[in-house]
């Protein structure tokens, strides 16, 4: 694995992470403008998503410093964590659109 491939992969993953952060911010804004039970549901969902976000960040940080030997496995784990968080956010968005 050369350095350019690593930089490119990290940039793509960072972009995906930024997109997820924007979606999470949208949910936070909706929670702030909600009241009662709906607000409580938003806040619970956001807390769960924060946990997933922390997991993604941990994988991403490990990936940045990974050597060639562990790169593929950590990249796979990071993608999986990002995918899981994305599914959770999309599910929350659909849930609250109802």
PyMOL commands that set and color helices and strands:
alter all, ss='L'
color gray80, all
select helices_A, chain A and resi 3-32+36-64+68-97
alter helices_A, ss='H'
color red, helices_A
deselect
rebuild
show_as cartoon
